[in-house]
Amino acid sequence: MTAVFIVGIVFAGLVLSLAVIGGTILMGIKLKTGGISKTDRHERAEEARMIQEIYKGLSQMDARIEALETILMDGKERDPDETAHKST
């Protein structure tokens, strides 16, 4: 019975060793031939485009917020008496 376990452990060790060695070789080949596939490059380009659109939208929103702040501040500076009467 003990011999069966030993043979099983040795066999499993050999299988795992071959899998690790094979995986290492495949990764080396993939890195050497260019790394990423065309579909991965397409997906990354699409993600980059989406991030650029989000950044552009946030920049536009920032400009709008600054404009609104300017309008509000100008309104307060122009009418100090009206703001005092509204608060009471």
PEBELDA-V761030 format. One line per field, one symbol per residue. phi: phi as a letter, one per 30 degrees, with the letter a starting at -180 (. if undefined). psi: psi as a letter, one per 40 degrees, with the letter a starting at -180 (. if undefined). A space follows every 50 residues. Layout:
BEGIN
phi->???
psi->???
END
This chain:
BEGIN
phi->.ddddddddddddddddddddddddddddddddkicdddddddddddddd ddddddddddddddddddddddddddddbddddddddc
psi->ddddddddddddddddddddddddddddddddeeciiddddddddddddd ddddddddddddddddddddddddddddgddddddde.
END
